Amino acid sequence: MFDKNPKTTPADVFVAGKTTEAVVRAIGAAIGAQTVGTVGPDNLMANDVLAALVARFDRKAERRAA
């Protein structure tokens, strides 16, 4: 299969052949308390954002399985 996506950096190689879900899960597992901005008075943590995306993936998989 011809892939037009570059594989010139280590990040490109890591992403190659993976779904968005697999990439998000790997990033979520690897990061700690890093902020991505603020929501109201509290910092929004990057791992919380990724956890919300992973929860969406899980709900989608449960709906498919039902």
One Martini backbone bead per residue (centre of mass of N, CA, C, O) as a GRO file, in nm:
protein
   66
    1MET     BB    1   0.097   0.036   0.023
    2PHE     BB    2   0.061   0.371  -0.034
    3ASP     BB    3   0.242   0.628   0.150
    4LYS     BB    4   0.234   0.990   0.184
    5ASN     BB    5   0.360   0.985   0.453
    6PRO     BB    6   0.599   1.085   0.643
    7LYS     BB    7   0.936   0.936   0.772
    8THR     BB    8   1.162   1.165   0.900
    9THR     BB    9   1.074   1.127   1.194
   10PRO     BB   10   1.017   0.980   1.490
   11ALA     BB   11   0.718   1.066   1.496
   12ASP     BB   12   0.638   0.956   1.221
   13VAL     BB   13   0.709   0.662   1.286
   14PHE     BB   14   0.515   0.628   1.526
   15VAL     BB   15   0.244   0.699   1.362
   16ALA     BB   16   0.279   0.488   1.168
   17GLY     BB   17  -0.005   0.280   1.138
   18LYS     BB   18  -0.179   0.441   1.332
   19THR     BB   19  -0.419   0.534   1.522
   20THR     BB   20  -0.545   0.785   1.694
   21GLU     BB   21  -0.605   0.618   1.942
   22ALA     BB   22  -0.319   0.499   1.985
   23VAL     BB   23  -0.177   0.770   2.019
   24VAL     BB   24  -0.341   0.883   2.256
   25ARG     BB   25  -0.285   0.653   2.453
   26ALA     BB   26   0.024   0.685   2.456
   27ILE     BB   27   0.035   0.975   2.554
   28GLY     BB   28  -0.134   0.946   2.812
   29ALA     BB   29   0.068   0.736   2.944
   30ALA     BB   30   0.335   0.938   2.927
   31ILE     BB   31   0.210   1.167   3.080
   32GLY     BB   32   0.163   1.419   3.300
   33ALA     BB   33   0.150   1.734   3.453
   34GLN     BB   34   0.014   1.900   3.187
   35THR     BB   35  -0.065   2.192   3.038
   36VAL     BB   36  -0.314   2.348   2.787
   37GLY     BB   37  -0.453   2.552   2.983
   38THR     BB   38  -0.746   2.737   3.060
   39VAL     BB   39  -1.033   2.689   3.289
   40GLY     BB   40  -1.081   2.929   3.431
   41PRO     BB   41  -0.905   2.892   3.731
   42ASP     BB   42  -0.815   2.625   3.597
   43ASN     BB   43  -0.612   2.396   3.489
   44LEU     BB   44  -0.563   2.217   3.198
   45MET     BB   45  -0.498   1.889   3.158
   46ALA     BB   46  -0.367   1.685   2.928
   47ASN     BB   47  -0.457   1.408   3.053
   48ASP     BB   48  -0.760   1.487   3.066
   49VAL     BB   49  -0.807   1.520   2.767
   50LEU     BB   50  -0.716   1.235   2.685
   51ALA     BB   51  -0.918   1.085   2.868
   52ALA     BB   52  -1.168   1.189   2.719
   53LEU     BB   53  -1.097   1.056   2.448
   54VAL     BB   54  -1.079   0.766   2.551
   55ALA     BB   55  -1.372   0.753   2.649
   56ARG     BB   56  -1.491   0.784   2.367
   57PHE     BB   57  -1.368   0.530   2.248
   58ASP     BB   58  -1.501   0.334   2.449
   59ARG     BB   59  -1.798   0.403   2.386
   60LYS     BB   60  -1.783   0.332   2.088
   61ALA     BB   61  -1.706   0.032   2.131
   62GLU     BB   62  -1.960  -0.043   2.294
   63ARG     BB   63  -2.166   0.023   2.072
   64ARG     BB   64  -2.055  -0.178   1.863
   65ALA     BB   65  -2.088  -0.439   2.049
   66ALA     BB   66  -2.416  -0.414   2.087
   0.00000   0.00000   0.00000
